Amino acid sequence: MKNIPRRLRESFKGHMDAANDEDSPDGAWFARLEHAGHTFVRKHNLHWLDGNDAAHIYVASMATKEQG
């Protein structure tokens, strides 16, 4: 989560967790994450990211957590 400022990481995780409906079809699941990422990025003025970036950061953090 290096692109998310350290002070916002817990908030980001909570925001994205709320949108993470793993029972949705894959396309709908990722679209929900992108939308949530877009909302978070705009709210916190993270101009170097977009919703797709945020969704990928979240998914990568979930994969890292599962491996550990």
C-alpha positions as CSV (number, residue, x, y, z in Angstrom):
1,M,0.0,0.0,0.0
2,K,2.9,2.3,-0.6
3,N,0.9,4.7,-2.8
4,I,-1.6,5.3,0.0
5,P,-0.3,7.7,2.6
6,R,0.5,6.0,5.9
7,R,-2.0,8.1,7.8
8,L,-4.9,7.0,5.6
9,R,-4.1,3.2,5.3
10,E,-6.5,2.1,8.0
11,S,-9.2,4.3,6.6
12,F,-8.6,3.0,3.1
13,K,-8.7,-0.6,4.2
14,G,-12.0,-0.1,6.0
15,H,-13.5,1.8,3.1
16,M,-12.5,-0.9,0.6
17,D,-13.5,-3.8,3.0
18,A,-17.0,-2.3,3.1
19,A,-17.2,-2.6,-0.7
20,N,-15.7,-6.0,-0.9
21,D,-18.6,-8.3,-1.7
22,E,-16.8,-11.5,-2.7
23,D,-20.1,-13.2,-3.5
24,S,-20.6,-10.9,-6.5
25,P,-19.6,-12.1,-10.0
26,D,-15.9,-11.1,-10.8
27,G,-16.7,-8.2,-13.0
28,A,-19.2,-6.7,-10.6
29,W,-16.9,-7.3,-7.6
30,F,-14.1,-5.4,-9.3
31,A,-16.4,-2.6,-10.4
32,R,-17.5,-2.1,-6.8
33,L,-13.9,-1.9,-5.7
34,E,-13.1,0.5,-8.4
35,H,-16.0,2.7,-7.5
36,A,-15.1,2.6,-3.8
37,G,-11.5,3.4,-4.7
38,H,-12.6,6.3,-6.8
39,T,-14.7,7.7,-4.0
40,F,-11.8,7.4,-1.5
41,V,-9.3,8.9,-3.9
42,R,-11.5,11.9,-4.5
43,K,-12.5,12.4,-0.9
44,H,-8.8,12.5,0.2
45,N,-7.5,14.3,-2.9
46,L,-5.0,11.6,-3.9
47,H,-4.6,13.1,-7.3
48,W,-1.8,10.6,-8.3
49,L,-4.3,7.6,-8.1
50,D,-7.5,6.7,-9.8
51,G,-10.2,4.2,-8.8
52,N,-8.6,1.4,-10.8
53,D,-5.2,2.0,-9.1
54,A,-6.9,2.0,-5.7
55,A,-8.7,-1.3,-6.4
56,H,-5.5,-2.9,-7.5
57,I,-3.6,-1.7,-4.4
58,Y,-6.4,-3.2,-2.3
59,V,-6.5,-6.5,-4.1
60,A,-2.6,-6.8,-3.9
61,S,-2.8,-6.1,-0.1
62,M,-5.4,-8.8,0.3
63,A,-3.1,-11.3,-1.6
64,T,-0.1,-10.3,0.5
65,K,-2.2,-10.9,3.7
66,E,-3.3,-14.3,2.5
67,Q,0.3,-15.4,1.8
68,G,1.6,-14.3,5.2
